[in-house]
Amino acid sequence: MDNKDIIAAYQSRTGYSEMRPKAALIDMDGTLYDSMPHHADAWKQMASEIGIETERDEFFMYEGRTGASTINILFNRAFGRDATDEEVKKLYGRKSELFKAMPAVDPMPGAKEMLATLRRSGIKRVLVTGSGQSSLLSRLDTDYPGAFRPELRITAANTRRGKPHPDPYLKAMEMAGAEPWQSIAIENAPLGVESASKAKAFTIAVSTGPIPAEALREAGADILFHSMPEFAAALPQLLLDMYNL
Ligand code: CA
């Protein structure tokens, strides 16, 4: 399918007759940072410290959830109950500490070029993450200077119902003053794609890890790329095709 067919398919999926992006809603882990392998290792180690055995790969499937939601999946499986707020705080703190102790993660190749194209096109950028990992959040301004204004960031601190619910993306649209048909979302994981797609943003899935591309399509992606550099290279033409409808 070429871009025009893909945009037409988005319009028929959502019922909107236009697609003119003025905001880009952008996920962090696995999209802006190559951080997912370290997150998976940190989760696995934290779980094993409290006697819960896990598969490392399962954490790639939970990607996008808030820390509390992931902890509750583990607790329900092992103990048949949700974690208390106190347990969530303690265990997410421990997981964050383990993550922070690992070697620094790199910015995702291609992400800088993507952000440069968005800025040149006058498109507002909103960060949309369920993360509360301060060691990464505090690096954003260094790695991507000027890319995300402080008031245009959704993080664990202002997310109650996280991905895969549409709430984080709906809130991001509200922050940016953009309608769904004025919003493109950029995601790398099935739960994030599902969240953005339910919020009716034009949902761009970029496969950057072990998750099969098919899982991203099934989660509701409108368009799929196999790496960030591939997406960054295709973005200028995609935006042109949206404006020239
Ligand atoms: Ca992600």
Boltz pocket constraint, residues with backbone or C-beta under 6 A from the ligand:
constraints:
  - pocket:
      binder: B
      contacts: [[A, 27], [A, 28], [A, 29], [A, 30], [A, 31], [A, 63], [A, 64], [A, 187], [A, 188], [A, 189], [A, 192]]
      max_distance: 6.0
